[in-house]
Amino acid sequence: MPEKRLIVGAPDCFDRGVLISRVAALRAEEEERYRRSNPKSQSLARDGRQGFYAGVPMHWMLDWPLPFPLVVADAIGATLRDVDGRTLADFCLGDTGSMFGHSPEPIARAIEEHARQGFSYMLPSAKGLQVGDLLAARFGLPYWQVATTASDANRFALRLARAVTGRAKILIMNGCYHGAVDETYVALMDGHTVNKPGLIGQFEDLTQSTVVIEFNDLPSLERALRTHTIACVITEPVLTNCAMVLPDPDYHAQLRALTRETGTLLLIDETHTISSGPGGYTKRYGLQPDLFVLGKPIAGGLAASVWGFSDDVAAGWDRIRREKAAGHSGIGTTLSANALAMHAIYTTLNELMTDAAYRHMETCAERLARGLESSIVRHQVPWHVARVGARVEFVCERGPLKNGSEAYRAHAPLLEQAIHLALLNRGCLIAPFHNMMLTCQATTVSQVDLLIDSFDEVVSLLVGSAN
Ligand SMILES: Cc1ncc(COP(=O)(O)O)c(C=O)c1O
């Protein structure tokens, strides 16, 4: 069958194998259905406008493809209940913050145990001190620090990398996201490095501090590293914040060899790819980073992150601490490593991030990926599915994708938004900014099948095979 592609200038046209008019029609129908089904959310969302800027406590809560935010009543395991009493199979899981399920029992218990022991005293607790050894044993790096968010941990790790190497620049992969980390906000546009256009209040020219190349592009990597000006390469092992991009088979080995050869540190950000297994992608595939960051789910849904580093980096930090002037180091924040967070990290490592849990998560994710793939094949749309452990993504373009530019071009915002909303109306919540779905210990096979069936129904509506 000939591929259906965009036919510009036609009265109606195909994009990604789907008629644009059908996308618009589906979106309109699903918006109407959403409004009808969520009257309480609608009225609460409107009432909330009095106090919050833009009506929500965090502006990105408006970025879901919904006419108004869905207001949550509660969330347990892999199920979320909204204030209108509808239950949703949750495959967003707080965009990984709740990757081990909502309110997992061990964390609820840890919070109760800790409730009267004090939360924040700027000193270590006995339980908290055990976490260092647990992290070292699990992820293989000898030294660790704790922060409050993955963004903070990345900022601190990059600062340390610059200090230890005495080099000012960092290198990132086009299409990456590492959180609210200023120096990572550049992109490749028509072959040039540019500050990301959506930034607000950006006065510093980030292209002076950051080199950006495409993922999987070894010649560009080598060229950049051989300038011997790069302190650190920061990357996810698999790009998960554009459409999912998997590494070429030899990519990580070459990346490690080139960084070592040029005295460049390698920071692996496992915040999303921890979906790969209890030791992350790093353990599963034998990566050897100098610095390692893990945020989001590490405290079972509470705010915490951890970052680890090698003996050599620690020796560099020792030297700097001996030599530096007194005063702020730039690595801090008061609530980091608070006693409640430490108790939650301890519990997450011991009771949630287990082999058994990951086996279940991966089985569900595999089933989901296979189900979506067969639907794509059956409806003959030029899309594909990518997966890294318990993280699955459907991409409305042929795959696999090779780099961030391809991932950028693969996005089809209007089509994806219509699908998200239609899935939500059928009882399935997926991550809002791309087509990412996560499974957790509490995910059931029937939830997975509901998502597969809903996806199939939505695609058949889009291609017209439902009529
Ligand atoms: C790979 C990666 N690193 C870091 C972050 C930042 O996490 P946080 O927003 O919790 O600081 C994100 C957020 O999506 C991420 O995807």
The ligand as an SDF file (V2000), in Angstrom:
LIG
                    3D

 16 16  0  0  0  0  0  0  0  0999 V2000
   16.1350   12.9890   32.1360 C   0  0  0  0  0  0  0  0  0  0  0  0
   15.6340   14.0430   33.0840 C   0  0  0  0  0  0  0  0  0  0  0  0
   16.4690   14.6070   33.9580 N   0  0  0  0  0  0  0  0  0  0  0  0
   16.0710   15.5390   34.8190 C   0  0  0  0  0  0  0  0  0  0  0  0
   14.7540   15.9630   34.8420 C   0  0  0  0  0  0  0  0  0  0  0  0
   14.3180   17.0070   35.8220 C   0  0  0  0  0  0  0  0  0  0  0  0
   13.5290   16.4530   36.8180 O   0  0  0  0  0  0  0  0  0  0  0  0
   12.8180   17.4060   37.8680 P   0  0  0  0  0  0  0  0  0  0  0  0
   11.8020   18.1550   37.0950 O   0  0  0  0  0  0  0  0  0  0  0  0
   12.2030   16.4550   38.8490 O   0  0  0  0  0  0  0  0  0  0  0  0
   13.8450   18.2640   38.4550 O   0  0  0  0  0  0  0  0  0  0  0  0
   13.8500   15.4250   33.9450 C   0  0  0  0  0  0  0  0  0  0  0  0
   12.4390   15.8580   33.9240 C   0  0  0  0  0  0  0  0  0  0  0  0
   11.6350   15.4620   33.1420 O   0  0  0  0  0  0  0  0  0  0  0  0
   14.2950   14.4290   33.0510 C   0  0  0  0  0  0  0  0  0  0  0  0
   13.4710   13.8780   32.1570 O   0  0  0  0  0  0  0  0  0  0  0  0
  1  2  1  0
  2  3  1  0
  2 15  2  0
  3  4  2  0
  4  5  1  0
  5  6  1  0
  5 12  2  0
  6  7  1  0
  7  8  1  0
  8  9  2  0
  8 10  1  0
  8 11  1  0
 12 13  1  0
 12 15  1  0
 13 14  2  0
 15 16  1  0
M  END
$$$$
